[in-house]
Amino acid sequence: MTNPEGAYSSVWSAIGWDGHKCLSSASLHFDRMRRHSSRLGIDFPDDFSEQVSSLLGVVSVPDNRNDDPSQDPYLMVIRLTSEGVVSATGAVNMKWPSRPLNGISISAPTWEGNIRGTKHGDYGPYQEARVIAENNGGDVGLLFENGCLIDGDRCAPLLLDSDGVAYHSPHHDGALDSVTLDVIKPYLEMSGVPVRPARLTLGMIERSSEMIVCGSGMGIKALGTIDGRKIGKPHGPLFSISQEAWSKRVVSSKFSESR
């Protein structure tokens, strides 16, 4: 069940972190938080990045380090509350399998207009989707609404259609405007793969050449099945180009001179 009051309580983002003072693509995350805070009616402080920078040296580093070179060692959850409080918390960045992932279809939570597609304060329905997927033998929950794929519980889906175009669900349909997609899109387009928003219908999914899911924690992962049904050919060109793009992602110089 969705909680509008909880949703308006904060805006947040989980950012790749090296355990010291380096955040991956921090400016993209901060820009998204600024956009989403406006939609949620939360005042975004002018000195937000400076406040985050002051917190980096005092955040506790999790005991478990992710040593997968395709992922960041840790995550840092940056949150801005409706009262204007900025906080930072270190989090474990779970290691994902190298095999194609299995997705489980789940009904997307229904939010009112301003909340839809934002990184808001009520993350409960997405955590529930993750638990449902794992309890049914899946790796990720894929959120569907009216027969269309909207989003993932911790990731953004991207499919390569038979026409050679990579499609993602549009933001106005409720999809999160993914930082990871922002990072890999220029590389895909320079490689001859246009990236466009579209309603991801079941027909498009069934005829797709391949699908990936991507996020700041997982990086780029191939999607092999949805509800046990095979989807395209995993680890194809969409995955390869996206993986290469992700490995070259920008690290904000505001917090560290080098990675």
N, C-alpha and C positions, 0 to 999 in steps of 0.2 A: 504494500500500500504506500502511495506517495504521500509526502508531508510537505505541503507548500511553505508552512512556517519555517520548517527546518531548512528548506531549500534556500530561502532568502537570508539565512543566518550567516552565510560565508561564501567566499569564492576561493578556489584552491587549485594547485597544480602539483603533480609529482614529476620531479626533474632528475635526470641522471646526475650522479654526484660521485666524485672521486674519493670522498672521505676527508678531503682537506678544504680548499677554498675554490674548487672548480666545479661549475655547473654547466651541463651540456645545453647549448641553444637557449640560454637563460633569457635573452631578450625576446625570443619568440614566445616563451611561456609567460613572461611578464606582460607582453602586449596583449596576449589572449586574456589574461586575468583582468587587464584594464577594460577590455571590451565587455567581458562578461559581468564585471562589477557594475558597469553602467546599466546593463539590462536588469540586474538584480536590485538596483537602487542602493548600491553600496559605494560610498565615497572612496575613491582611489587616491592615496596620498602622493603628493608630488615627489617625496623622497623615498618612495617604496624600495627602489633598488639599493639605496644607501642603508635602509633599515635591514634588508635581507643580508647585505654584505656584513653588517655589524654582528649578525647572528651566526655566520658561518664558522667562526673560530670557536664557538662554545657549544655547538650541537654535538651530542653524543654519537659516536660511530657504532653502528650495529656490529655484533660479534661475527656474523656470517658475511663473508665477502664473496661476491660473484666473480669468479675468475674466467668466465666465458668472454673471449675477446670481442664477440659481437654484441655484448651488453655492457652497461656501466656497472662498476663494482657495487654501488649502492644507489638508493633513491633518496631524495630530500623532498618532503612534503611541505610546500610553502602555502600558508593560509592567511587570508585577510577576513576578519569578522565584520559584521555589520556595525560593530562598535568601534572599528578602526584599529583593532589589535592585529599586528603582524607577527606570525610565529613560524618557526622552522623546526621540523622533526626528521631525524634520520630514519630510514626504513630499509629493510632487507630487500634487495632486488632478486627475486626468485630466478633460478636457472630454468630455462625452458628446454625441452628436448629438441634435438636436431631433426628428428623425423617430422613429416607433415602433421599438423595438428588436427584434432577432431573437434568439430563444432557441434553444439546442440542448439536447436532453435527454441527460443523462448519469447513469450509476448513482451513487447517493449512497455516500460512504464509510461503512463500518460501524464503529461505535465501541461500546465497552462502556458500560454504563448511566451511570456517573458522568460520562463524557466527552461523551456525546451532548448536543447542544444548547448546548455551552459555547464560549466564545471562548478556546480552549486553545492550547498551544504548538506543535502540529504543524499548520501551515496548508498543508502541501504538497499534500494532495489537492484543496484548493480552488483553489490556483494551477494545478494540472494541469487541473482542469475549465475554468478560464478559457482556458488554452492550447488545449485540445481544441475549445472553442466557437469561438475566433477562427480556428483552422485549418480549421474547417468553415463559415466564412462567417457565423458568429454574433457577437453582441455580448456575450451572457452565457450561462454554463452553468447550466442548471436541473437540480437534483439530484432524481432520482426513486428511490423505494424501494417495491417491491411494487406498482407501478402508480400510486403516489401522489406528487405533487409535495411534496417536503419543504422545500427551500430553494434559494437561488441562490448562485453562487460569490462574489458581492460584494453580494448584495441579498436582500431578503425579498419574495416574490411575494404579491400580494393580488388577489383576483378579485371582481368584482361579479356575483352570480348573478342569474338571471331573477326571483328573488323579492325583489330589491332589497336583499339583505344582502351585505355584503362579508366574504369568508371568507379566513382565513389558516391555514396548517398549525399544529397545536398543538405546543407546546414539548415535551410528553412523547413526541411522535413523532420528535423529533430536530431540530426547527426551532430556530434561534436566536431568543431573545426579543429582537426587534428594537427598538432605541431609536427608530428612525424611525417604526415603527408606533405606539409609545407616544406620540410627538409628535402624529401626525395623527389618531389614533383619536378623541379628544374632539371635534375639529372635524367629523369625519364623522358622529358620532352626533348632534351638535347640528344637523346639516344633514339629519337624517332617514335616515341610512345606518347601520344597526346593523353593528357589527364583531364577528364571532364566529370562534372556532377551529373547524376542521372538516378532515376528511381530504380533500385536494384530489385527487379521482379524475379520471381522464381524461374521464369523463362530465361532471363539473362544469366542467372546463376547456373542453370542446367547446361546452357550452351557455351559457357565461358571456357577459354583455353586454360586458364589457371586463376587461382585466387591466393592472395596473401592477407595476413592481418598484421598490423603494425601498431606500436605504441612506445612511449618513452622508456618503459621498463623492459619489454620483451624485444625491442628492436624490430627486425623484420622476420616473420615466420611464414612458412608455406602452410596453406590450409588444404588438407587432404580430403576430408569428408564433412558433410553436414547431415546429422542424424543417420550416419552410417552410409549415406549415398556418396559415391566418389564424385569429386569436383575437378574436372580438367586434369591436367598433368602437372603435379607439383614440382617445384624447383626448376621452373622454366625461365624464360627471359625476364618476365616481370619480377620474379624473385631475385635473380642474379643482379639486375641493374639496380633494384631497390636496395639490395644488401650492400652493393658497392657504394651507393649514395650515402647510406647510413654510416658506413665506416669513415666517410669524409665529413661528417656533420660538424658544424661550427661550435666551438666552445667559447662562451662569452669572455672577452678580455677584461670585463669589468671586475672579475673576481680572481683572475689568475693570468699570469703572463704566458703560461704554457700548461698543457694538459698533464 
